[in-house]
Amino acid sequence: MKGIILAGGSGSRLLPMTLTASKHILPVYDKPLVYYPLALLMLGGIRDILVISSPRDLGHFKALFGSGAQWGLRFSYAEQPRPEGIAQALIIAEEFIGSDHCVLVLGDNIFYGHSLPELLSNAFQKTKGATVFVAPVADPQRYGVLEMDDDGKPISIEEKPTVPRSHWAVTGLYVYDSRAVAIAKSLRPSARGELEITAVNAAYIETSELNAVKLGRGFAWLDAGTPDSMLDAANFVATLEKRQGFKIAVPEEIALRLGYIDAAELARVIEERYRNCDYGQYLSGVLAQASGGAPKMAKRTR
């Protein structure tokens, strides 16, 4: 199974913050935005990951992630010369995907929920067809909207409909078998000049091979693509972490708990990268707990 993080685009809705840096590297409270979709892939058991970004920004991701060995992962990188639609990511990733199935996640999407790891693992294990994750929204006209029958089977999908057929919006998380690449390559640009991921999903509906996972009550889905939504996401994360005493979307912690790295490796990362910061203090608490010591809460420095 392969994972793809699409972190391209110009970030025009976040100007001037994105004049010199990708929006996906901007902070959402205490960590880069891209850490949240990365954590999602890790929680679903994916360790082989391709990051797709613009020629300007790809070097920033290489500096941030490196080889991925510090988290027990394997990172590859590819350029998206021009942002020409989400489905373009599948074409760019053709060689990386090969004959495997893949999970594509947008780099500005944040997901949260207690049973999310189980949902991810179950969906990611499917090797035939496609799966989308949908969430209820109050303004479905802004999204790709999925219509389902009484049994939850997708029967239609429409991008930004004037009259939505449901309130279920398709989130930026997609699971595809290897046929998705060929489907994407067969598409023609839409009226807005993009290869639409909605068209890929519609192709799977035509063969009755699109599944939907509903993220209803108890789940949160945030799209941090504007100043307001990024602030909302930061406040959401801050509230959770301060109230509950643990951080979310921490790659080092996930890697340790899943056995991708051991305690010695985490200790080395803390010493080399995070000696004098809140993040490092939190990881030290994680390490102490994993080693059988008393849980240590991160000392708040703000």
HELIX and SHEET records of a PDB file:
HELIX    1   1 SER A   12  LEU A   14  5                                   3    
HELIX    2   2 LYS A   23  ILE A   25  5                                   3    
HELIX    3   3 TYR A   35  LEU A   43  1                                   9    
HELIX    4   4 LEU A   58  PHE A   65  1                                   8    
HELIX    5   5 ALA A   69  TRP A   71  5                                   3    
HELIX    6   6 GLN A   88  ILE A   92  1                                   5    
HELIX    7   7 GLU A   94  ILE A   97  1                                   4    
HELIX    8   8 LEU A  116  PHE A  124  1                                   9    
HELIX    9   9 PRO A  140  ARG A  142  5                                   3    
HELIX   10  10 ARG A  179  LYS A  185  1                                   7    
HELIX   11  11 ILE A  197  GLU A  206  1                                  10    
HELIX   12  12 PRO A  227  GLN A  244  1                                  18    
HELIX   13  13 PRO A  251  ARG A  257  1                                   7    
HELIX   14  14 ALA A  263  ARG A  273  1                                  11    
HELIX   15  15 ASP A  278  ALA A  290  1                                  13    
SHEET    1   A 7 ARG A  74  GLU A  79  0                                        
SHEET    2   A 7 ASP A  48  SER A  53  1                                        
SHEET    3   A 7 LYS A   2  LEU A   6  1                                        
SHEET    4   A 7 CYS A 102  LEU A 106  1                                        
SHEET    5   A 7 TRP A 168  TYR A 176 -1                                        
SHEET    6   A 7 ALA A 130  PRO A 136 -1                                        
SHEET    7   A 7 LEU A 210  LYS A 214  1                                        
SHEET    1   B 2 PRO A  27  VAL A  28  0                                        
SHEET    2   B 2 LYS A  31  PRO A  32 -1                                        
SHEET    1   C 2 ASN A 109  GLY A 113  0                                        
SHEET    2   C 2 PHE A 219  ASP A 223 -1                                        
SHEET    1   D 2 GLY A 144  MET A 148  0                                        
SHEET    2   D 2 PRO A 154  GLU A 159 -1                                        
END                                                                             
